[in-house]
Amino acid sequence: MVPVISFIMYRTKIDIFKIIGIVLSAGGLFLMFSPENGPLNRGDVLTVLCAFTFALIIVLIQRFSKRGNVLLLVFMQITIVAFISLVLMFATKDMQIKFSGNLALDLVFTSVFATAGALVLQYKYQQQTSEARAAIIYTLEPLFASIFAFIIFRERLASAGLLGGAMIFLGMLLSEFGE
């Protein structure tokens, strides 16, 4: 989706190797996590919408991170998401939050390192790569999750999952080849 969104928004050129890489990676992702012959369901639709949103974010981050201050961009994104999350949290649930030392430590760690720190690094280094390459890198997340699930929990992928992982890796290589 990234090359298509980038083309529609900014008229960027789409390289055939990137197109093949994205298609292979998307197909691999589908094979890794698709249900066995089930019909299209609400979760599938939400997943496609999520993928579209991530693709849009990749394109926008690519543009805005080169123009401005990465720290300001991360601050604005975290602030907006926190505000919307708080509004939705209180609008949808009867929330009772009980603060403790452990909760405060967890909030600081996940806010500073896992969110703000990771986003600053992501946006800083995404400036140095193409949008399509960033999309391919993001498709590696479930592949690495599967590898760690195997190492830590001894979970095993079915044949379709293994083929999907190979397709993601091949898509990444093809995308790099076209640069």
KASUL-V518094 format. One record per residue. PHI is phi as a letter, one per 20 degrees, with the letter a starting at -180 (none if undefined). PSI is psi in degrees with one decimal (NA if undefined). Layout:
# KASUL-V518094
<<PHI:PSI> <PHI:PSI>>
This chain:
# KASUL-V518094
<<none:-29.6> <g:-51.3> <f:-35.5> <f:-46.3> <f:-42.6> <f:-39.4> <f:-44.6> <f:-42.5> <e:-38.9> <c:3.3> <l:37.1> <f:152.6> <f:140.6> <d:118.6> <e:139.5> <f:-34.9> <f:-37.0> <f:-40.6> <f:-47.3> <f:-41.2> <f:-43.5> <f:-43.4> <f:-45.0> <f:-44.4> <f:-42.5> <f:-41.7> <f:-40.7> <f:-40.8> <f:-41.5> <f:-44.7> <f:-35.2> <f:-35.4> <c:16.1> <e:148.7> <f:158.4> <f:92.0> <m:24.3> <f:154.4> <f:165.7> <g:129.1> <c:179.8> <g:-40.6> <f:-39.1> <f:-43.8> <f:-43.9> <f:-37.2> <f:-42.3> <f:-42.4> <f:-39.5> <f:-44.0> <f:-41.7> <f:-43.5> <f:-44.5> <f:-40.1> <f:-43.4> <f:-41.8> <f:-42.7> <g:-45.9> <f:-45.7> <f:-41.9> <f:-40.0> <g:-41.5> <f:-51.2> <f:-29.0> <f:-25.0> <e:-23.5> <e:-31.1> <c:-165.4> <f:121.4> <f:-38.8> <f:-40.7> <f:-40.7> <f:-46.2> <f:-43.8> <g:-45.3> <f:-43.2> <f:-46.9> <f:-41.3> <f:-46.5> <f:-45.2> <f:-40.7> <f:-43.5> <f:-49.8> <f:-40.2> <f:-42.9> <f:-44.5> <f:-48.4> <f:-37.0> <f:-48.1> <f:-22.9> <f:-23.1> <d:-14.8> <c:155.2> <e:91.0> <e:138.7> <c:109.6> <d:126.6> <d:109.3> <f:143.5> <b:173.5> <f:-42.6> <f:-40.6> <f:-43.7> <f:-43.3> <f:-43.1> <f:-43.1> <f:-44.0> <f:-46.9> <f:-49.2> <f:-31.9> <f:-48.6> <f:-52.5> <e:-53.7> <f:-24.8> <d:-70.4> <f:-47.5> <f:-44.6> <f:-41.1> <f:-40.1> <f:-47.3> <f:-43.6> <f:-48.7> <f:-37.2> <f:-46.1> <e:-18.7> <f:-23.8> <f:-27.7> <e:8.7> <c:173.0> <e:163.0> <f:-42.7> <f:-40.6> <f:-40.5> <f:-41.4> <f:-42.1> <f:-42.4> <f:-42.0> <f:-30.0> <f:-13.8> <f:-16.3> <g:-52.3> <f:-27.3> <f:-47.4> <f:-34.2> <f:-41.1> <f:-40.2> <f:-46.5> <f:-34.1> <f:-36.6> <f:-46.5> <f:-46.5> <e:-44.9> <d:-0.6> <m:26.9> <f:146.4> <c:142.6> <e:145.7> <f:172.7> <g:-41.3> <f:-38.0> <f:-41.3> <f:-41.6> <f:-40.8> <f:-43.3> <f:-41.9> <f:-38.6> <f:-38.4> <f:-46.1> <f:-44.0> <f:-39.9> <f:-40.4> <f:-44.9> <f:-44.8> <f:-40.1> <f:-41.4> <f:-35.5> <f:-33.2> <f:-13.4> <f:NA>>
